[in-house]
Amino acid sequence: MNISKRINTLVNFIENDSLADIGTDHGYIALHAHNKKKLKKIIACDINKEPLNNCKNNLQKHNLENVIETRLGSGVSKIEIAEVETAIIAGMGGNLIVDILKENLEISKSFKQLILQPQASVANVRRFIHEIDFSILNEKIIFEDGRYYFILNCINKKEEPYTDFQYDFGKLLLEEKNSLYKDYLLIELEKKMYVNSNIIDNAIQADKYTLKKIKGMLGMYKADEDKDESELRKIESMTEDLDNSLSKNEESFNKIKVIILNLKAAITILNGDSNVISLENFRK
Ligand SMILES: C[S@@+](CC[C@H](N)C(=O)[O-])C[C@H]1O[C@@H](n2cnc3c(N)ncnc32)[C@H](O)[C@@H]1O
């Protein structure tokens, strides 16, 4: 079996001898964990029948259908409290991972270790890990097949909460001054600066231009003694819509400016020029 760097990293983090692979799909994580770690118990779960059947077929190919258990159900709902020590939840959005853990909090909190690989919204996962009194022991970033992947190795032990900046950018990745992470943030910065902010700025300029014209028309129309009142209301309502659109775009533009400033601060830290605390103070 050709094992990806991502799956290999996930499996390398397993510290205990029982595993739940949540959202198993093809079952590769469970299979590789069996081959590499010789675990006493592995349960592969999926909410959908089709992926679970994929998993069962792959287990049969390797004569492991009686070794690795499969269970159909949402999240960790089919795992008993303290039945297994480690859970891997990988290849899903960060918000879905949080929802899965929240859905059966007692079971989630009974794991000794959570290995999580959110495809997006990593900051929300970091925040939630602390909310349930787990700590983030390691955080890794991987580049494979043109994509960046974040992997969080968490254990059931409370730790000091992070600052907002550390939740957003990953305290451990910043401290490690990870160069792959710097590449990732530079790409994000470029997207925000040259794509998102330019699009919004163009929209703002267009709104401003049209507003100026319409407001000029409105002034002239109001002064006209033979004016059609219903036409006047139409122009007034158009002006109002444009005003709203302009203020929404300006709000988005300001948000992007803050994101850009934070991205630049994080890149500065990764360059080794400063530290999180002083840059946070600088931003205020
Ligand atoms: C993209 S696959 C990831 C497969 C594997 N974990 C990996 O990282 O390679 C996502 C899988 O999660 C499953 N899934 C989605 N929501 C789920 C939930 N609430 N509980 C369990 N599995 C879920 C989907 O059916 C799908 O098989």
The ligand as an SDF file (V2000), in Angstrom:
LIG
                    3D

 27 29  0  0  0  0  0  0  0  0999 V2000
  -12.5200   13.0880    2.9110 C   0  0  0  0  0  0  0  0  0  0  0  0
  -12.9360   11.7120    3.8260 S   0  0  0  0  0  0  0  0  0  0  0  0
  -11.5300   11.5510    4.8850 C   0  0  0  0  0  0  0  0  0  0  0  0
  -11.0620   10.1410    4.9770 C   0  0  0  0  0  0  0  0  0  0  0  0
   -9.9240    9.9070    5.9450 C   0  0  0  0  0  0  0  0  0  0  0  0
  -10.2690   10.2580    7.2940 N   0  0  0  0  0  0  0  0  0  0  0  0
   -8.6690   10.6150    5.5250 C   0  0  0  0  0  0  0  0  0  0  0  0
   -8.2810   11.5740    6.1840 O   0  0  0  0  0  0  0  0  0  0  0  0
   -8.0800   10.2450    4.5080 O   0  0  0  0  0  0  0  0  0  0  0  0
  -14.1790   12.2460    4.9600 C   0  0  0  0  0  0  0  0  0  0  0  0
  -15.0300   11.0950    5.5020 C   0  0  0  0  0  0  0  0  0  0  0  0
  -15.7050   11.5690    6.6630 O   0  0  0  0  0  0  0  0  0  0  0  0
  -16.9910   11.0230    6.6810 C   0  0  0  0  0  0  0  0  0  0  0  0
  -17.8170   11.8630    7.5580 N   0  0  0  0  0  0  0  0  0  0  0  0
  -18.3410   13.0780    7.3140 C   0  0  0  0  0  0  0  0  0  0  0  0
  -19.0270   13.5130    8.3800 N   0  0  0  0  0  0  0  0  0  0  0  0
  -18.9270   12.5720    9.3320 C   0  0  0  0  0  0  0  0  0  0  0  0
  -19.4240   12.4340   10.6410 C   0  0  0  0  0  0  0  0  0  0  0  0
  -20.1800   13.3700   11.2060 N   0  0  0  0  0  0  0  0  0  0  0  0
  -19.1250   11.3170   11.3220 N   0  0  0  0  0  0  0  0  0  0  0  0
  -18.3660   10.3560   10.7650 C   0  0  0  0  0  0  0  0  0  0  0  0
  -17.8730   10.4150    9.5270 N   0  0  0  0  0  0  0  0  0  0  0  0
  -18.1470   11.5080    8.8140 C   0  0  0  0  0  0  0  0  0  0  0  0
  -17.4100   11.0180    5.2110 C   0  0  0  0  0  0  0  0  0  0  0  0
  -18.4410   10.0740    4.9840 O   0  0  0  0  0  0  0  0  0  0  0  0
  -16.0870   10.6320    4.5340 C   0  0  0  0  0  0  0  0  0  0  0  0
  -15.9860    9.2570    4.3600 O   0  0  0  0  0  0  0  0  0  0  0  0
  1  2  1  0
  2  3  1  0
  2 10  1  0
  3  4  1  0
  4  5  1  0
  5  6  1  0
  5  7  1  0
  7  8  2  0
  7  9  1  0
 10 11  1  0
 11 12  1  0
 11 26  1  0
 12 13  1  0
 13 14  1  0
 13 24  1  0
 14 15  1  0
 14 23  1  0
 15 16  2  0
 16 17  1  0
 17 18  1  0
 17 23  2  0
 18 19  1  0
 18 20  2  0
 20 21  1  0
 21 22  2  0
 22 23  1  0
 24 25  1  0
 24 26  1  0
 26 27  1  0
M  CHG  2   2   1   9  -1
M  END
$$$$
